[in-house]
């Protein structure tokens, strides 16, 4: 395992026994994970790639639905095989304005009031 940017590259296939791990599968997963790490729109994503029974499995988190869709499309085009996307979309914290907050002050800037 080694890190590239915010991504951890996993070269071992954890879901199948080591005797069934073909070097081609490991190389494909590592290459696809590197492509996803540097793809446009995936800057804040954390995606790991494994291979299970001939399918590519994407696991981790993405920032938006668009990033999710882009990761799946890249994987489909790159691997040319079925993709299982086990990706969570991070929820952004919501910012609410509270009118009763002491930091928010409404100002009436009507010049006719000052005459």
C-alpha positions as CSV (number, residue, x, y, z in Angstrom):
1,X,0.0,0.0,0.0
2,X,1.3,3.5,-0.8
3,X,-0.2,7.0,-1.0
4,X,-0.6,9.2,-4.1
5,X,-1.9,12.6,-3.1
6,X,-5.0,11.9,-0.9
7,X,-5.4,8.4,-2.3
8,X,-4.1,5.2,-0.8
9,X,-3.1,2.8,-3.5
10,X,-3.8,-0.8,-2.6
11,X,-1.9,-3.3,-4.8
12,X,-3.3,-6.4,-3.1
13,X,-6.7,-7.7,-3.8
14,X,-8.3,-8.1,-0.4
15,X,-11.6,-9.7,-1.5
16,X,-10.2,-12.8,-3.2
17,X,-7.5,-15.3,-2.1
18,X,-3.9,-14.4,-3.1
19,X,-3.7,-17.5,-5.3
20,X,-6.4,-16.1,-7.6
21,X,-4.8,-12.6,-8.0
22,X,-3.5,-12.3,-11.4
23,X,-0.8,-9.7,-12.0
24,X,-2.8,-8.3,-14.8
25,X,-5.8,-7.7,-12.4
26,X,-3.6,-6.0,-9.8
27,X,-2.0,-3.8,-12.5
28,X,-5.3,-2.9,-13.9
29,X,-6.7,-1.9,-10.5
30,X,-3.6,0.2,-9.7
31,X,-3.6,1.9,-13.0
32,X,-7.3,2.7,-12.8
33,X,-7.0,4.0,-9.3
34,X,-4.2,6.3,-10.5
35,X,-6.3,7.6,-13.4
36,X,-9.2,8.3,-11.0
37,X,-6.9,10.1,-8.6
38,X,-5.8,12.6,-11.2
39,X,-9.1,12.9,-13.2
40,X,-10.8,16.2,-13.4
41,X,-13.5,16.6,-10.8
42,X,-12.1,13.9,-8.5
43,X,-9.8,16.2,-6.5
44,X,-11.7,15.6,-3.2
45,X,-12.6,12.0,-3.8
46,X,-11.1,9.0,-2.0
47,X,-11.6,5.9,-4.3
48,X,-10.0,2.5,-4.0
49,X,-10.2,0.0,-6.9
50,X,-10.3,-3.8,-6.5
51,X,-11.3,-6.7,-8.8
52,X,-13.8,-9.3,-7.8
53,X,-14.8,-12.2,-10.1
54,X,-14.0,-10.2,-13.2
55,X,-15.7,-7.1,-12.1
56,X,-14.1,-3.8,-11.1
57,X,-15.2,-2.5,-7.7
58,X,-14.9,1.2,-6.8
59,X,-15.1,1.8,-3.1
60,X,-14.8,5.0,-1.0
61,X,-16.2,8.5,-1.1
62,X,-16.8,11.2,-3.7
63,X,-17.8,14.8,-3.2
64,X,-20.8,15.1,-5.6
65,X,-23.2,13.1,-7.7
66,X,-21.3,14.4,-10.7
67,X,-18.0,13.0,-9.3
68,X,-19.7,9.7,-8.7
69,X,-21.0,9.5,-12.3
70,X,-17.6,10.6,-13.7
71,X,-15.7,7.9,-11.7
72,X,-18.0,5.2,-13.1
73,X,-17.7,6.4,-16.7
74,X,-13.9,6.6,-16.4
75,X,-13.8,3.1,-14.9
76,X,-16.1,1.7,-17.6
77,X,-14.1,3.2,-20.4
78,X,-10.7,2.2,-18.9
79,X,-11.5,-1.3,-17.8
80,X,-14.0,-2.4,-20.4
81,X,-15.8,-4.7,-18.0
82,X,-18.7,-4.5,-15.4
83,X,-18.3,-1.9,-12.7
84,X,-19.6,-2.1,-9.2
85,X,-19.7,1.4,-7.6
86,X,-19.8,1.2,-3.9
87,X,-19.2,4.9,-3.5
88,X,-20.7,7.2,-0.9
89,X,-21.5,10.8,-1.7
90,X,-20.3,13.1,1.1
91,X,-22.9,15.3,2.6
92,X,-21.9,18.9,2.7
93,X,-22.7,20.7,6.0
94,X,-25.7,23.0,5.5
95,X,-25.2,26.7,6.5
96,X,-28.4,28.3,7.8
97,X,-28.8,32.0,8.6
98,X,-30.5,32.6,11.9
99,X,-32.2,36.1,12.0
100,X,-31.9,36.1,15.7
101,X,-28.1,35.7,15.6
102,X,-26.3,38.7,17.1
103,X,-23.8,38.7,14.1
104,X,-26.6,39.4,11.6
105,X,-28.0,42.9,11.5
106,X,-30.6,44.1,9.1
107,X,-30.0,47.7,8.0
108,X,-32.7,49.9,6.4
109,X,-30.8,52.1,4.1
110,X,-33.7,54.2,2.9
111,X,-32.6,57.8,2.3
112,X,-36.1,59.2,2.8
113,X,-36.0,58.3,6.5
114,X,-33.1,60.7,7.1
115,X,-34.8,63.8,5.7
